[in-house]
Every structure is written in structure tokens, then in C-alpha cells.
Amino acid sequence: MNTYELAIKLENDAADFYKQQAEANKGLSTEKLFRELAEVENKHAATIRQFIDQHTLKLDLGLAEAYEASAIYTEANDFVSDVRDVPSTREIYRQAQALEQKSIDLYQDLLQQAEARGPEAAEADLRLLKWLISQEEAHELLFKNLAELLDRSEEHVEAAEFANPPEY
């Protein structure tokens, strides 16, 4: 499995995972978000395929590393709560944020490997990996911000006039 086959697999696995989460959260506020994320992940896979068709890419990843890395979404379970039968929306966002962070970490590792190879890595390799990192960072930030908004709504304030809440 080369690096780009791995990236396509990871994006497809993420899309499948988010589709499953949309079904698991049918009728809840998170269903639409997960359906939209599944579409975005499918677009990422299509973009990678298009990029491969247009560029000569050189990076390759060992099979053991590729298998381990590709398991981020395939081995992920449905979102769960430690204290409730059904996880809160905030818990779902935090767990999704953690999955996106794993994707970021993987792509950053691949980028470091590519940069370490020097001239062996084509500029196209580096551009694609940087783009993938930026996309996953946007997803991670989305989940982080959503969770923070929910955190704020659940904070208890004894007397509002004495509180110094952060600006939105």
C-alpha cells in the first residue's frame, strides 16, 4: 500500500464511520453534521485520486505501518459515554475531535518522513500532505469549538454579575 492509497483508504474509512454515526444518531442534532462530514471525507478521497492522476508522486509506506495507520476509523467504536446510556452531544464532539487528531498526527508523521527524504519526495507529495493536514485540522477545530460552546452552556454560574465569562 503506498502513501496515497493509505490516504484514500483513511478518507473512505472516515466517510463510512461518519455515515454509521449519522445512522446511530438518527433524529438527533448530530445526524446532519455526521452526514455532511461523510460527504466531505468522500470529497477528500476524490481530490486525492485526482491529484494522483495529475502528479508523479514518490512516497511509499511500509505495509506494517500502513495497516496500523489505516485502523484509525475501522477500529473506532460508536461514540459512548462513561456515565450515560446515550452519550451527550458534547461527549460525541470530544470523541470525534480525538479521532480527527489521530488523522492529523498520521499525516504529520507522513509529512516528516517525506521531508526527511529530501529530494526523493516530490514537491507534489509535500503539497498533498500539507493540504490533508489542513483539512483534518479544520475538522478537529470544528469539533473542538462545538464542544467548547456546549461546555460554556453547561457551566454553572452562581451570580452572573460576579462572573467574568469569556467573549464569544
HELIX and SHEET records of a PDB file:
HELIX    1   1 THR A    3  ALA A   24  1                                  22    
HELIX    2   2 SER A   29  GLN A   54  1                                  26    
HELIX    3   3 LEU A   63  THR A   74  1                                  12    
HELIX    4   4 THR A   89  ALA A  116  1                                  28    
HELIX    5   5 GLY A  118  GLU A  120  5                                   3    
HELIX    6   6 GLU A  123  GLU A  154  1                                  32    
HELIX    7   7 ALA A  160  PHE A  162  5                                   3    
END                                                                             
